[in-house]
């Protein structure tokens, strides 16, 4: 396939772009998974409950039997850790 791309076959170059994008997505998912697993269990639960499930901090606090302030604190702490692990611009400083 690489030889055909070098020859300029458009059909194969578009396949190469798709494969490249898929590889990048897989790598990004693996990096995110690794970063999430590096968090403490409670931090990971809070992040997943807020970002994935869409729960409010008050709802998370009730579900986990912890104060809302603790939920917000641990959420911000977890975001800082994630940004440090993954890289990029951190708004959670």
Secondary structure as GFF3:
##gff-version 3
##sequence-region A 1 93
A	DSSP	alpha_helix	2	7	.	.	.	ID=ss1
A	DSSP	alpha_helix	10	38	.	.	.	ID=ss2
A	DSSP	alpha_helix	41	47	.	.	.	ID=ss3
A	DSSP	pi_helix	48	52	.	.	.	ID=ss4
A	DSSP	alpha_helix	57	64	.	.	.	ID=ss5
A	DSSP	alpha_helix	68	86	.	.	.	ID=ss6
###
